[in-house]
């Protein structure tokens, strides 16, 4: 692997973990008025972006992260 691909993979790994978390936290103030299906579609877009930049393993990591943060922040009972 070249140094560019290693650097790109590291950025994608950070994005895979933090991007779904950041989006879920941003959506928290709107969770009662924003449809949960729309929030899920936004998280899917984040997962897709990470998978395009990284690889399948990073896409899987992002999807697990998105599912966990969606469940924690955006479904009732909140934050349990």
C-alpha positions, 0 to 999 in steps of 0.5 A: 500500500502507498502512503496515500492509501494508508492515510486515506484508510485512516481518515475513513476509519475515523469517519466511520466511527465519528460521522454517524455519531456526529450526525445523530447528535446533530439530529437530537434537537429535531428528533420529535419533529424530524421523521425517523425514516429521514434520519435513517436515510441520512445515516445511510448516506453517511455510511455510503460516503465512508464506504466509497472513500474507504473499503467494505470493512470500513463501510461495515464499521460505519453501518454498525456505528450508525445503527448503534447511534440511531438506536441510542439517540433517535428511537424511544426511549431516548438514550437508554 
